[in-house]
């Protein structure tokens, strides 16, 4: 397995685990862990897409990663 495939597979696996945990109600989409998993998974997937030179997914995953990082950094509103 190439490095790009290994990195991309890890990234996609992280994204899918976060999505599955959200679907079954184990992980709240507003939680810090969910946001971190999205940023990490999207970042790895973006990097793998960059390695193989597939620009459409570089743009998609970079956007996803940036949005997740912004959500991580966003101050929590008082409840």
PDB file of N, CA, C and O in Angstrom:
ATOM      1  N   UNK A   1       0.848  -1.172   0.000  1.00  0.00           N
ATOM      2  CA  UNK A   1       0.000   0.000   0.000  1.00  0.00           C
ATOM      3  C   UNK A   1       0.896   1.239   0.000  1.00  0.00           C
ATOM      4  O   UNK A   1       1.862   1.325   0.759  1.00  0.00           O
ATOM      5  N   UNK A   2       0.561   2.180  -0.853  1.00  0.00           N
ATOM      6  CA  UNK A   2       1.342   3.413  -0.925  1.00  0.00           C
ATOM      7  C   UNK A   2       1.053   4.295   0.288  1.00  0.00           C
ATOM      8  O   UNK A   2       0.063   4.106   0.994  1.00  0.00           O
ATOM      9  N   UNK A   3       1.936   5.255   0.509  1.00  0.00           N
ATOM     10  CA  UNK A   3       1.741   6.199   1.619  1.00  0.00           C
ATOM     11  C   UNK A   3       0.441   6.974   1.434  1.00  0.00           C
ATOM     12  O   UNK A   3      -0.299   7.176   2.396  1.00  0.00           O
ATOM     13  N   UNK A   4       0.157   7.408   0.212  1.00  0.00           N
ATOM     14  CA  UNK A   4      -1.074   8.165  -0.049  1.00  0.00           C
ATOM     15  C   UNK A   4      -2.303   7.332   0.289  1.00  0.00           C
ATOM     16  O   UNK A   4      -3.255   7.838   0.883  1.00  0.00           O
ATOM     17  N   UNK A   5      -2.286   6.060  -0.085  1.00  0.00           N
ATOM     18  CA  UNK A   5      -3.417   5.183   0.226  1.00  0.00           C
ATOM     19  C   UNK A   5      -3.563   4.967   1.722  1.00  0.00           C
ATOM     20  O   UNK A   5      -4.680   4.960   2.240  1.00  0.00           O
ATOM     21  N   UNK A   6      -2.456   4.792   2.420  1.00  0.00           N
ATOM     22  CA  UNK A   6      -2.513   4.573   3.867  1.00  0.00           C
ATOM     23  C   UNK A   6      -3.025   5.821   4.585  1.00  0.00           C
ATOM     24  O   UNK A   6      -3.882   5.728   5.464  1.00  0.00           O
ATOM     25  N   UNK A   7      -2.502   6.983   4.210  1.00  0.00           N
ATOM     26  CA  UNK A   7      -2.918   8.245   4.838  1.00  0.00           C
ATOM     27  C   UNK A   7      -4.385   8.534   4.524  1.00  0.00           C
ATOM     28  O   UNK A   7      -5.162   8.884   5.412  1.00  0.00           O
ATOM     29  N   UNK A   8      -4.751   8.386   3.266  1.00  0.00           N
ATOM     30  CA  UNK A   8      -6.137   8.626   2.862  1.00  0.00           C
ATOM     31  C   UNK A   8      -7.106   7.662   3.520  1.00  0.00           C
ATOM     32  O   UNK A   8      -8.199   8.056   3.926  1.00  0.00           O
ATOM     33  N   UNK A   9      -6.713   6.407   3.628  1.00  0.00           N
ATOM     34  CA  UNK A   9      -7.571   5.414   4.280  1.00  0.00           C
ATOM     35  C   UNK A   9      -7.767   5.743   5.750  1.00  0.00           C
ATOM     36  O   UNK A   9      -8.873   5.618   6.276  1.00  0.00           O
ATOM     37  N   UNK A  10      -6.698   6.161   6.414  1.00  0.00           N
ATOM     38  CA  UNK A  10      -6.808   6.547   7.827  1.00  0.00           C
ATOM     39  C   UNK A  10      -7.739   7.749   7.968  1.00  0.00           C
ATOM     40  O   UNK A  10      -8.596   7.766   8.852  1.00  0.00           O
ATOM     41  N   UNK A  11      -7.582   8.744   7.113  1.00  0.00           N
ATOM     42  CA  UNK A  11      -8.426   9.932   7.173  1.00  0.00           C
ATOM     43  C   UNK A  11      -9.893   9.613   6.957  1.00  0.00           C
ATOM     44  O   UNK A  11     -10.754  10.076   7.705  1.00  0.00           O
ATOM     45  N   UNK A  12     -10.174   8.826   5.938  1.00  0.00           N
ATOM     46  CA  UNK A  12     -11.558   8.464   5.641  1.00  0.00           C
ATOM     47  C   UNK A  12     -12.133   7.604   6.772  1.00  0.00           C
ATOM     48  O   UNK A  12     -13.302   7.759   7.128  1.00  0.00           O
ATOM     49  N   UNK A  13     -11.334   6.710   7.334  1.00  0.00           N
ATOM     50  CA  UNK A  13     -11.804   5.884   8.442  1.00  0.00           C
ATOM     51  C   UNK A  13     -12.185   6.753   9.641  1.00  0.00           C
ATOM     52  O   UNK A  13     -13.206   6.508  10.283  1.00  0.00           O
ATOM     53  N   UNK A  14     -11.379   7.756   9.943  1.00  0.00           N
ATOM     54  CA  UNK A  14     -11.679   8.662  11.060  1.00  0.00           C
ATOM     55  C   UNK A  14     -12.983   9.410  10.794  1.00  0.00           C
ATOM     56  O   UNK A  14     -13.822   9.528  11.688  1.00  0.00           O
ATOM     57  N   UNK A  15     -13.158   9.914   9.577  1.00  0.00           N
ATOM     58  CA  UNK A  15     -14.393  10.616   9.231  1.00  0.00           C
ATOM     59  C   UNK A  15     -15.610   9.704   9.352  1.00  0.00           C
ATOM     60  O   UNK A  15     -16.653  10.113   9.862  1.00  0.00           O
ATOM     61  N   UNK A  16     -15.472   8.474   8.882  1.00  0.00           N
ATOM     62  CA  UNK A  16     -16.599   7.542   8.931  1.00  0.00           C
ATOM     63  C   UNK A  16     -16.929   7.108  10.354  1.00  0.00           C
ATOM     64  O   UNK A  16     -18.101   6.932  10.687  1.00  0.00           O
ATOM     65  N   UNK A  17     -15.926   6.935  11.189  1.00  0.00           N
ATOM     66  CA  UNK A  17     -16.166   6.580  12.594  1.00  0.00           C
ATOM     67  C   UNK A  17     -16.923   7.717  13.284  1.00  0.00           C
ATOM     68  O   UNK A  17     -17.881   7.471  14.017  1.00  0.00           O
ATOM     69  N   UNK A  18     -16.495   8.956  13.052  1.00  0.00           N
ATOM     70  CA  UNK A  18     -17.187  10.104  13.647  1.00  0.00           C
ATOM     71  C   UNK A  18     -18.645  10.157  13.168  1.00  0.00           C
ATOM     72  O   UNK A  18     -19.556  10.394  13.960  1.00  0.00           O
ATOM     73  N   UNK A  19     -18.849   9.938  11.891  1.00  0.00           N
ATOM     74  CA  UNK A  19     -20.197   9.964  11.320  1.00  0.00           C
ATOM     75  C   UNK A  19     -21.052   8.843  11.910  1.00  0.00           C
ATOM     76  O   UNK A  19     -22.200   9.075  12.287  1.00  0.00           O
ATOM     77  N   UNK A  20     -20.506   7.643  11.993  1.00  0.00           N
ATOM     78  CA  UNK A  20     -21.242   6.510  12.549  1.00  0.00           C
ATOM     79  C   UNK A  20     -21.602   6.757  14.018  1.00  0.00           C
ATOM     80  O   UNK A  20     -22.738   6.521  14.428  1.00  0.00           O
ATOM     81  N   UNK A  21     -20.638   7.229  14.805  1.00  0.00           N
ATOM     82  CA  UNK A  21     -20.903   7.506  16.216  1.00  0.00           C
ATOM     83  C   UNK A  21     -21.973   8.581  16.376  1.00  0.00           C
ATOM     84  O   UNK A  21     -22.764   8.540  17.318  1.00  0.00           O
ATOM     85  N   UNK A  22     -21.995   9.531  15.466  1.00  0.00           N
ATOM     86  CA  UNK A  22     -23.046  10.537  15.481  1.00  0.00           C
ATOM     87  C   UNK A  22     -24.398   9.907  15.142  1.00  0.00           C
ATOM     88  O   UNK A  22     -25.393  10.182  15.811  1.00  0.00           O
ATOM     89  N   UNK A  23     -24.438   9.081  14.128  1.00  0.00           N
ATOM     90  CA  UNK A  23     -25.698   8.455  13.707  1.00  0.00           C
ATOM     91  C   UNK A  23     -26.320   7.589  14.794  1.00  0.00           C
ATOM     92  O   UNK A  23     -27.540   7.570  14.953  1.00  0.00           O
ATOM     93  N   UNK A  24     -25.489   6.876  15.537  1.00  0.00           N
ATOM     94  CA  UNK A  24     -26.032   5.982  16.571  1.00  0.00           C
ATOM     95  C   UNK A  24     -26.232   6.702  17.903  1.00  0.00           C
ATOM     96  O   UNK A  24     -26.642   6.088  18.889  1.00  0.00           O
ATOM     97  N   UNK A  25     -25.943   7.995  17.931  1.00  0.00           N
ATOM     98  CA  UNK A  25     -26.209   8.798  19.107  1.00  0.00           C
ATOM     99  C   UNK A  25     -25.141   8.754  20.180  1.00  0.00           C
ATOM    100  O   UNK A  25     -25.380   9.198  21.303  1.00  0.00           O
ATOM    101  N   UNK A  26     -23.972   8.230  19.863  1.00  0.00           N
ATOM    102  CA  UNK A  26     -22.886   8.145  20.828  1.00  0.00           C
ATOM    103  C   UNK A  26     -22.068   9.432  20.890  1.00  0.00           C
ATOM    104  O   UNK A  26     -21.493   9.761  21.928  1.00  0.00           O
ATOM    105  N   UNK A  27     -22.021  10.148  19.783  1.00  0.00           N
ATOM    106  CA  UNK A  27     -21.183  11.344  19.692  1.00  0.00           C
ATOM    107  C   UNK A  27     -22.012  12.506  19.169  1.00  0.00           C
ATOM    108  O   UNK A  27     -22.545  12.454  18.061  1.00  0.00           O
ATOM    109  N   UNK A  28     -22.112  13.548  19.975  1.00  0.00           N
ATOM    110  CA  UNK A  28     -22.869  14.739  19.625  1.00  0.00           C
ATOM    111  C   UNK A  28     -22.077  15.553  18.601  1.00  0.00           C
ATOM    112  O   UNK A  28     -20.880  15.772  18.788  1.00  0.00           O
ATOM    113  N   UNK A  29     -22.724  16.005  17.523  1.00  0.00           N
ATOM    114  CA  UNK A  29     -21.996  16.788  16.522  1.00  0.00           C
ATOM    115  C   UNK A  29     -21.470  18.120  17.045  1.00  0.00           C
ATOM    116  O   UNK A  29     -20.605  18.729  16.416  1.00  0.00           O
ATOM    117  N   UNK A  30     -21.973  18.575  18.174  1.00  0.00           N
ATOM    118  CA  UNK A  30     -21.469  19.805  18.775  1.00  0.00           C
ATOM    119  C   UNK A  30     -20.298  19.580  19.714  1.00  0.00           C
ATOM    120  O   UNK A  30     -19.732  20.536  20.244  1.00  0.00           O
ATOM    121  N   UNK A  31     -19.930  18.316  19.924  1.00  0.00           N
ATOM    122  CA  UNK A  31     -18.857  18.017  20.874  1.00  0.00           C
ATOM    123  C   UNK A  31     -17.484  18.322  20.290  1.00  0.00           C
ATOM    124  O   UNK A  31     -17.283  18.306  19.076  1.00  0.00           O
ATOM    125  N   UNK A  32     -16.561  18.596  21.179  1.00  0.00           N
ATOM    126  CA  UNK A  32     -15.183  18.862  20.758  1.00  0.00           C
ATOM    127  C   UNK A  32     -14.586  17.643  20.060  1.00  0.00           C
ATOM    128  O   UNK A  32     -13.893  17.792  19.053  1.00  0.00           O
ATOM    129  N   UNK A  33     -14.839  16.446  20.575  1.00  0.00           N
ATOM    130  CA  UNK A  33     -14.288  15.238  19.959  1.00  0.00           C
ATOM    131  C   UNK A  33     -14.763  15.081  18.523  1.00  0.00           C
ATOM    132  O   UNK A  33     -13.966  14.753  17.643  1.00  0.00           O
ATOM    133  N   UNK A  34     -16.033  15.306  18.274  1.00  0.00           N
ATOM    134  CA  UNK A  34     -16.566  15.193  16.912  1.00  0.00           C
ATOM    135  C   UNK A  34     -15.858  16.173  15.978  1.00  0.00           C
ATOM    136  O   UNK A  34     -15.486  15.822  14.858  1.00  0.00           O
ATOM    137  N   UNK A  35     -15.681  17.389  16.448  1.00  0.00           N
ATOM    138  CA  UNK A  35     -15.023  18.409  15.625  1.00  0.00           C
ATOM    139  C   UNK A  35     -13.553  18.067  15.375  1.00  0.00           C
ATOM    140  O   UNK A  35     -13.044  18.260  14.271  1.00  0.00           O
ATOM    141  N   UNK A  36     -12.882  17.562  16.397  1.00  0.00           N
ATOM    142  CA  UNK A  36     -11.469  17.176  16.249  1.00  0.00           C
ATOM    143  C   UNK A  36     -11.345  16.013  15.266  1.00  0.00           C
ATOM    144  O   UNK A  36     -10.463  16.016  14.407  1.00  0.00           O
ATOM    145  N   UNK A  37     -12.228  15.019  15.391  1.00  0.00           N
ATOM    146  CA  UNK A  37     -12.189  13.883  14.456  1.00  0.00           C
ATOM    147  C   UNK A  37     -12.419  14.349  13.024  1.00  0.00           C
ATOM    148  O   UNK A  37     -11.770  13.856  12.102  1.00  0.00           O
ATOM    149  N   UNK A  38     -13.338  15.296  12.828  1.00  0.00           N
ATOM    150  CA  UNK A  38     -13.579  15.830  11.486  1.00  0.00           C
ATOM    151  C   UNK A  38     -12.363  16.574  10.954  1.00  0.00           C
ATOM    152  O   UNK A  38     -11.993  16.406   9.792  1.00  0.00           O
ATOM    153  N   UNK A  39     -11.740  17.396  11.795  1.00  0.00           N
ATOM    154  CA  UNK A  39     -10.557  18.142  11.354  1.00  0.00           C
ATOM    155  C   UNK A  39      -9.412  17.190  11.022  1.00  0.00           C
ATOM    156  O   UNK A  39      -8.746  17.348   9.999  1.00  0.00           O
ATOM    157  N   UNK A  40      -9.185  16.212  11.879  1.00  0.00           N
ATOM    158  CA  UNK A  40      -8.099  15.257  11.654  1.00  0.00           C
ATOM    159  C   UNK A  40      -8.344  14.405  10.412  1.00  0.00           C
ATOM    160  O   UNK A  40      -7.457  14.257   9.571  1.00  0.00           O
ATOM    161  N   UNK A  41      -9.537  13.850  10.301  1.00  0.00           N
ATOM    162  CA  UNK A  41      -9.863  13.012   9.149  1.00  0.00           C
ATOM    163  C   UNK A  41      -9.797  13.779   7.842  1.00  0.00           C
ATOM    164  O   UNK A  41      -9.246  13.290   6.856  1.00  0.00           O
ATOM    165  N   UNK A  42     -10.359  14.984   7.833  1.00  0.00           N
ATOM    166  CA  UNK A  42     -10.340  15.796   6.619  1.00  0.00           C
ATOM    167  C   UNK A  42      -8.915  16.239   6.286  1.00  0.00           C
ATOM    168  O   UNK A  42      -8.536  16.284   5.115  1.00  0.00           O
ATOM    169  N   UNK A  43      -8.132  16.565   7.306  1.00  0.00           N
ATOM    170  CA  UNK A  43      -6.739  16.960   7.064  1.00  0.00           C
ATOM    171  C   UNK A  43      -5.924  15.844   6.440  1.00  0.00           C
ATOM    172  O   UNK A  43      -5.166  16.068   5.496  1.00  0.00           O
ATOM    173  N   UNK A  44      -6.082  14.644   6.969  1.00  0.00           N
ATOM    174  CA  UNK A  44      -5.361  13.499   6.401  1.00  0.00           C
ATOM    175  C   UNK A  44      -5.833  13.197   4.980  1.00  0.00           C
ATOM    176  O   UNK A  44      -5.024  12.917   4.096  1.00  0.00           O
ATOM    177  N   UNK A  45      -7.140  13.257   4.770  1.00  0.00           N
ATOM    178  CA  UNK A  45      -7.682  13.002   3.430  1.00  0.00           C
ATOM    179  C   UNK A  45      -7.225  14.068   2.437  1.00  0.00           C
ATOM    180  O   UNK A  45      -6.953  13.767   1.275  1.00  0.00           O
ATOM    181  N   UNK A  46      -7.143  15.304   2.898  1.00  0.00           N
ATOM    182  CA  UNK A  46      -6.658  16.398   2.054  1.00  0.00           C
ATOM    183  C   UNK A  46      -5.201  16.152   1.653  1.00  0.00           C
ATOM    184  O   UNK A  46      -4.828  16.291   0.488  1.00  0.00           O
ATOM    185  N   UNK A  47      -4.398  15.788   2.637  1.00  0.00           N
ATOM    186  CA  UNK A  47      -2.985  15.548   2.358  1.00  0.00           C
ATOM    187  C   UNK A  47      -2.793  14.391   1.374  1.00  0.00           C
ATOM    188  O   UNK A  47      -1.970  14.473   0.462  1.00  0.00           O
ATOM    189  N   UNK A  48      -3.553  13.322   1.564  1.00  0.00           N
ATOM    190  CA  UNK A  48      -3.462  12.183   0.642  1.00  0.00           C
ATOM    191  C   UNK A  48      -3.884  12.596  -0.763  1.00  0.00           C
ATOM    192  O   UNK A  48      -3.275  12.176  -1.747  1.00  0.00           O
ATOM    193  N   UNK A  49      -4.919  13.414  -0.857  1.00  0.00           N
ATOM    194  CA  UNK A  49      -5.367  13.895  -2.168  1.00  0.00           C
ATOM    195  C   UNK A  49      -4.307  14.777  -2.815  1.00  0.00           C
ATOM    196  O   UNK A  49      -4.125  14.749  -4.032  1.00  0.00           O
ATOM    197  N   UNK A  50      -3.611  15.559  -1.997  1.00  0.00           N
ATOM    198  CA  UNK A  50      -2.518  16.408  -2.500  1.00  0.00           C
ATOM    199  C   UNK A  50      -1.386  15.533  -3.048  1.00  0.00           C
ATOM    200  O   UNK A  50      -0.839  15.816  -4.114  1.00  0.00           O
ATOM    201  N   UNK A  51      -1.042  14.479  -2.320  1.00  0.00           N
ATOM    202  CA  UNK A  51       0.037  13.585  -2.743  1.00  0.00           C
ATOM    203  C   UNK A  51      -0.252  12.994  -4.120  1.00  0.00           C
ATOM    204  O   UNK A  51       0.639  12.903  -4.965  1.00  0.00           O
ATOM    205  N   UNK A  52      -1.508  12.592  -4.340  1.00  0.00           N
ATOM    206  CA  UNK A  52      -1.838  11.977  -5.631  1.00  0.00           C
ATOM    207  C   UNK A  52      -2.231  13.000  -6.689  1.00  0.00           C
ATOM    208  O   UNK A  52      -2.474  12.651  -7.844  1.00  0.00           O
ATOM    209  N   UNK A  53      -2.292  14.280  -6.278  1.00  0.00           N
ATOM    210  CA  UNK A  53      -2.569  15.340  -7.246  1.00  0.00           C
ATOM    211  C   UNK A  53      -4.015  15.423  -7.693  1.00  0.00           C
ATOM    212  O   UNK A  53      -4.293  15.808  -8.829  1.00  0.00           O
ATOM    213  N   UNK A  54      -4.946  15.064  -6.806  1.00  0.00           N
ATOM    214  CA  UNK A  54      -6.365  15.125  -7.163  1.00  0.00           C
ATOM    215  C   UNK A  54      -6.984  16.368  -6.553  1.00  0.00           C
ATOM    216  O   UNK A  54      -7.529  16.331  -5.449  1.00  0.00           O
ATOM    217  N   UNK A  55      -6.893  17.473  -7.290  1.00  0.00           N
ATOM    218  CA  UNK A  55      -7.262  18.795  -6.807  1.00  0.00           C
ATOM    219  C   UNK A  55      -8.710  18.923  -6.326  1.00  0.00           C
ATOM    220  O   UNK A  55      -8.938  19.600  -5.324  1.00  0.00           O
ATOM    221  N   UNK A  56      -9.697  18.313  -6.982  1.00  0.00           N
ATOM    222  CA  UNK A  56     -11.067  18.479  -6.467  1.00  0.00           C
ATOM    223  C   UNK A  56     -11.211  18.034  -5.009  1.00  0.00           C
ATOM    224  O   UNK A  56     -11.912  18.681  -4.230  1.00  0.00           O
ATOM    225  N   UNK A  57     -10.562  16.950  -4.644  1.00  0.00           N
ATOM    226  CA  UNK A  57     -10.659  16.484  -3.265  1.00  0.00           C
ATOM    227  C   UNK A  57      -9.739  17.260  -2.332  1.00  0.00           C
ATOM    228  O   UNK A  57     -10.010  17.345  -1.134  1.00  0.00           O
ATOM    229  N   UNK A  58      -8.673  17.819  -2.850  1.00  0.00           N
ATOM    230  CA  UNK A  58      -7.847  18.712  -2.026  1.00  0.00           C
ATOM    231  C   UNK A  58      -8.718  19.892  -1.581  1.00  0.00           C
ATOM    232  O   UNK A  58      -8.713  20.259  -0.406  1.00  0.00           O
ATOM    233  N   UNK A  59      -9.458  20.479  -2.512  1.00  0.00           N
ATOM    234  CA  UNK A  59     -10.321  21.620  -2.199  1.00  0.00           C
ATOM    235  C   UNK A  59     -11.432  21.206  -1.226  1.00  0.00           C
ATOM    236  O   UNK A  59     -11.680  21.893  -0.235  1.00  0.00           O
ATOM    237  N   UNK A  60     -12.092  20.090  -1.510  1.00  0.00           N
ATOM    238  CA  UNK A  60     -13.172  19.612  -0.650  1.00  0.00           C
ATOM    239  C   UNK A  60     -12.682  19.354   0.772  1.00  0.00           C
ATOM    240  O   UNK A  60     -13.261  19.859   1.734  1.00  0.00           O
ATOM    241  N   UNK A  61     -11.628  18.579   0.899  1.00  0.00           N
ATOM    242  CA  UNK A  61     -11.143  18.188   2.223  1.00  0.00           C
ATOM    243  C   UNK A  61     -10.488  19.352   2.960  1.00  0.00           C
ATOM    244  O   UNK A  61     -10.585  19.433   4.185  1.00  0.00           O
ATOM    245  N   UNK A  62      -9.822  20.254   2.238  1.00  0.00           N
ATOM    246  CA  UNK A  62      -9.244  21.437   2.888  1.00  0.00           C
ATOM    247  C   UNK A  62     -10.356  22.313   3.457  1.00  0.00           C
ATOM    248  O   UNK A  62     -10.242  22.828   4.569  1.00  0.00           O
ATOM    249  N   UNK A  63     -11.429  22.477   2.689  1.00  0.00           N
ATOM    250  CA  UNK A  63     -12.567  23.264   3.168  1.00  0.00           C
ATOM    251  C   UNK A  63     -13.176  22.615   4.403  1.00  0.00           C
ATOM    252  O   UNK A  63     -13.465  23.299   5.385  1.00  0.00           O
ATOM    253  N   UNK A  64     -13.373  21.303   4.361  1.00  0.00           N
ATOM    254  CA  UNK A  64     -13.939  20.556   5.478  1.00  0.00           C
ATOM    255  C   UNK A  64     -13.048  20.714   6.714  1.00  0.00           C
ATOM    256  O   UNK A  64     -13.546  20.938   7.817  1.00  0.00           O
ATOM    257  N   UNK A  65     -11.755  20.599   6.530  1.00  0.00           N
ATOM    258  CA  UNK A  65     -10.800  20.728   7.630  1.00  0.00           C
ATOM    259  C   UNK A  65     -10.830  22.133   8.221  1.00  0.00           C
ATOM    260  O   UNK A  65     -10.838  22.286   9.443  1.00  0.00           O
ATOM    261  N   UNK A  66     -10.847  23.151   7.380  1.00  0.00           N
ATOM    262  CA  UNK A  66     -10.865  24.530   7.855  1.00  0.00           C
ATOM    263  C   UNK A  66     -12.147  24.815   8.640  1.00  0.00           C
ATOM    264  O   UNK A  66     -12.103  25.443   9.698  1.00  0.00           O
ATOM    265  N   UNK A  67     -13.274  24.358   8.128  1.00  0.00           N
ATOM    266  CA  UNK A  67     -14.545  24.561   8.819  1.00  0.00           C
ATOM    267  C   UNK A  67     -14.516  23.870  10.186  1.00  0.00           C
ATOM    268  O   UNK A  67     -14.987  24.434  11.174  1.00  0.00           O
ATOM    269  N   UNK A  68     -13.971  22.668  10.247  1.00  0.00           N
ATOM    270  CA  UNK A  68     -13.884  21.946  11.525  1.00  0.00           C
ATOM    271  C   UNK A  68     -12.957  22.670  12.498  1.00  0.00           C
ATOM    272  O   UNK A  68     -13.252  22.747  13.691  1.00  0.00           O
ATOM    273  N   UNK A  69     -11.854  23.196  12.006  1.00  0.00           N
ATOM    274  CA  UNK A  69     -10.921  23.931  12.878  1.00  0.00           C
ATOM    275  C   UNK A  69     -11.578  25.217  13.400  1.00  0.00           C
ATOM    276  O   UNK A  69     -11.439  25.557  14.575  1.00  0.00           O
ATOM    277  N   UNK A  70     -12.287  25.921  12.528  1.00  0.00           N
ATOM    278  CA  UNK A  70     -13.004  27.122  12.964  1.00  0.00           C
ATOM    279  C   UNK A  70     -14.017  26.752  14.049  1.00  0.00           C
ATOM    280  O   UNK A  70     -14.156  27.473  15.037  1.00  0.00           O
ATOM    281  N   UNK A  71     -14.723  25.639  13.874  1.00  0.00           N
ATOM    282  CA  UNK A  71     -15.694  25.191  14.881  1.00  0.00           C
ATOM    283  C   UNK A  71     -15.007  24.848  16.198  1.00  0.00           C
ATOM    284  O   UNK A  71     -15.568  25.091  17.266  1.00  0.00           O
ATOM    285  N   UNK A  72     -13.803  24.290  16.136  1.00  0.00           N
ATOM    286  CA  UNK A  72     -13.053  23.969  17.348  1.00  0.00           C
ATOM    287  C   UNK A  72     -12.675  25.256  18.082  1.00  0.00           C
ATOM    288  O   UNK A  72     -12.775  25.330  19.307  1.00  0.00           O
ATOM    289  N   UNK A  73     -12.248  26.253  17.339  1.00  0.00           N
ATOM    290  CA  UNK A  73     -11.768  27.503  17.922  1.00  0.00           C
ATOM    291  C   UNK A  73     -12.878  28.459  18.349  1.00  0.00           C
ATOM    292  O   UNK A  73     -12.648  29.383  19.129  1.00  0.00           O
ATOM    293  N   UNK A  74     -14.065  28.231  17.840  1.00  0.00           N
ATOM    294  CA  UNK A  74     -15.197  29.105  18.139  1.00  0.00           C
ATOM    295  C   UNK A  74     -15.541  28.998  19.625  1.00  0.00           C
ATOM    296  O   UNK A  74     -15.703  27.899  20.156  1.00  0.00           O
ATOM    297  N   UNK A  75     -15.650  30.156  20.294  1.00  0.00           N
ATOM    298  CA  UNK A  75     -16.013  30.107  21.715  1.00  0.00           C
ATOM    299  C   UNK A  75     -17.411  29.520  21.908  1.00  0.00           C
ATOM    300  O   UNK A  75     -18.322  29.771  21.120  1.00  0.00           O
ATOM    301  N   UNK A  76     -17.556  28.739  22.964  1.00  0.00           N
ATOM    302  CA  UNK A  76     -18.874  28.171  23.261  1.00  0.00           C
ATOM    303  C   UNK A  76     -19.799  29.266  23.762  1.00  0.00           C
ATOM    304  O   UNK A  76     -19.418  30.112  24.571  1.00  0.00           O
ATOM    305  N   UNK A  77     -21.020  29.226  23.260  1.00  0.00           N
ATOM    306  CA  UNK A  77     -22.015  30.185  23.731  1.00  0.00           C
ATOM    307  C   UNK A  77     -22.573  29.705  25.061  1.00  0.00           C
ATOM    308  O   UNK A  77     -22.731  28.501  25.264  1.00  0.00           O
ATOM    309  N   UNK A  78     -22.875  30.626  25.971  1.00  0.00           N
ATOM    310  CA  UNK A  78     -23.420  30.205  27.261  1.00  0.00           C
ATOM    311  C   UNK A  78     -24.781  29.567  27.104  1.00  0.00           C
ATOM    312  O   UNK A  78     -25.593  30.013  26.293  1.00  0.00           O
ATOM    313  N   UNK A  79     -25.032  28.528  27.873  1.00  0.00           N
ATOM    314  CA  UNK A  79     -26.308  27.815  27.778  1.00  0.00           C
ATOM    315  C   UNK A  79     -27.327  28.390  28.720  1.00  0.00           C
ATOM    316  O   UNK A  79     -28.460  27.910  28.772  1.00  0.00           O
TER     317      UNK A  79
END
